[in-house]
Amino acid sequence: MKTFDLIILGGGAGAFSAAISANEYGAKTAIINAGLPLGGTCVNVGCVPTKRLLRAGEIIHLSQNHKISGLELDIKKFDFQKIIKDEIDLVSRMRKEKYEKVLNGLSSVNLFEGYATFFLNNEVSINNEILQAEKFIIATGSKAYIPPIEGIEEAGYVTHVEALKLQRLPERLIIIGAGPVSIEFAQMFSRFGSSVTIVKRSPGILRFTETELTDQLEQILVSEGIDIITTDSFKYARNQNGEKILVLSTDGKEIELAADEILIAAGKIPNTANLNLETVGVEIDKRGSIAVDANLQTSNPNIFAVGDVINLPLRFEPTAGREGTLAATNALKNTKYTIEYDSVPFTVFTDPQLAGVGLTEAEQIKQMGTCNCRTVSFKSVPKAIIMNQTEGMIKMVIHPKTEQIMGVHILSPDAGELIANAMMLIQNKNTVEDVINSLPMFPTLSESIKLAALSFKKDISNLSCCV
Ligand SMILES: Cc1cc2nc3c(=O)[nH]c(=O)nc-3n(C[C@H](O)[C@H](O)[C@H](O)COP(=O)(O)OP(=O)(O)OC[C@H]3O[C@@H](n4cnc5c(N)ncnc54)[C@H](O)[C@@H]3O)c2cc1C
């Protein structure tokens, strides 16, 4: 029987970071992957391909909406199939460079291809072979949740996996869900020319974050021609001569939507069902996520878990990666490293992007009974005026007594880049005064953070450009 110091189940971002750390410690390690190709969700069917397609959509949109007179750039023709091929080629290049080559360089790590299942306390089985180890890291990720809508299988649908490989642009697309995946795909396909309808159960979109900003983003999406419908319940779906019909109830009335394709983006469920976790005493919550403590240890002290498969907040590529590194260290070196999730940012890669870190207004009210927050429109940000992209806003939450910055949420071009500044402010426990005394370059979108800080002290509408 083959024995190892560490066995890692899964081959995505979490698993790879764990494998790299284990290799640095010289630990004899097995990494077992099946399902998605090496690299898992992010590179193959997540971050990388969606961001390429969003970029393509953004270029098409910008060509017609830059609002600079005298600049005629109307893109009338583009080749959807070639755009998809370009995206698939990029994925294959990045998988090779960032995963396959990296793995080849890890001398103490062996790759096994196949589905891993726990067999005994210190054993997993894969393709009828048993592998043994002292420690394990589960990094099996998650997959799209398919809501139980009567007839949906017969009607036919795609998830994010297939939607990234469509060979024909659907003329009409229904998207079920209102989270980041749904909203990114909605804008991307709408900008390619599909007529998109989002169907959601919640009152707004992206309900996990600052509603003042998500309401504004919702208006922007609607102004671009995306329909957003709230349903009380899904009735059924059916296929009518290739057309996909979704029947739902809204405000007590039954309505029927017809489309060429239905994309289900209603959240994700952890890949735990077939791991035989009961055998090894690893507890899961009612969603099926693995319960871990702050050190990423499960209820079995020899088994750690990381990434989309666990029950902690903020399930993204950077959290999966960092958790992998720390879990490998905690498992092999008996350390107790943890992550400070309060200063981890998120980004939704729409245009404008929505990014945030720390407390929202509602969260501060819940925690402290009050909110000390200000919202500044990008109409006050010179760079946004220069770019003709002023529909965004920034909201800052500060401690009512110490004026320490506790949360920043931004809806703007490149908000995903700007939020890294805010992340450092929160990590370093900076105050409003620290930001006011800083000198961001003029004209940059980063000035919005200084303007938000200044708005706690003065009326920013009366300031000149160089605040
Ligand atoms: C459409 C989309 C867009 C996204 N965009 C972003 C983004 O822009 N930025 C960002 O930070 N995050 C993004 N995410 C989230 C991000 O991709 C995930 O949080 C991250 O990839 C999770 O990594 P992981 O290692 O936990 O799991 P995964 O990357 O899913 O890896 C798990 C691997 O384990 C395999 N596996 C499952 N069961 C077994 C088994 N029993 N045995 C062996 N192997 C198994 C799976 O097939 C897979 O290969 C996006 C997600 C989606 C769906």
The ligand as an ORCA input file, in Angstrom:
! r2SCAN-3c Opt
* xyz 0 1
  C     -18.438     31.338    -12.648
  C     -17.534     31.590    -11.465
  C     -16.728     32.705    -11.444
  C     -15.872     32.940    -10.372
  N     -15.087     34.051    -10.383
  C     -14.249     34.288     -9.350
  C     -13.380     35.406     -9.370
  O     -13.379     36.193    -10.320
  N     -12.525     35.588     -8.326
  C     -12.499     34.719     -7.262
  O     -11.703     34.927     -6.344
  N     -13.321     33.641     -7.214
  C     -14.182     33.398     -8.232
  N     -14.979     32.291     -8.208
  C     -14.901     31.373     -7.046
  C     -13.645     30.499     -7.137
  O     -13.548     29.942     -8.424
  C     -13.693     29.404     -6.082
  O     -13.952     29.978     -4.817
  C     -12.390     28.615     -6.004
  O     -12.002     28.194     -7.281
  C     -12.570     27.407     -5.076
  O     -11.394     26.628     -5.095
  P     -11.390     25.183     -4.411
  O      -9.965     24.708     -4.469
  O     -12.063     25.215     -3.098
  O     -12.312     24.255     -5.326
  P     -12.224     23.912     -6.870
  O     -11.388     24.856     -7.618
  O     -13.625     23.694     -7.334
  O     -11.423     22.509     -6.908
  C     -11.986     21.321     -6.447
  C     -11.460     20.197     -7.326
  O     -11.712     18.941     -6.676
  C     -12.309     18.030     -7.621
  N     -13.060     17.024     -6.861
  C     -14.323     17.081     -6.363
  N     -14.606     15.940     -5.688
  C     -13.486     15.162     -5.756
  C     -13.159     13.876     -5.231
  N     -14.014     13.174     -4.493
  N     -11.923     13.386     -5.491
  C     -11.009     14.089     -6.238
  N     -11.284     15.305     -6.752
  C     -12.502     15.831     -6.501
  C     -13.169     18.987     -8.474
  O     -13.586     18.398     -9.684
  C     -12.176     20.128     -8.674
  O     -11.253     19.833     -9.693
  C     -15.838     32.024     -9.284
  C     -16.650     30.880     -9.301
  C     -17.488     30.669    -10.381
  C     -18.340     29.424    -10.401
*
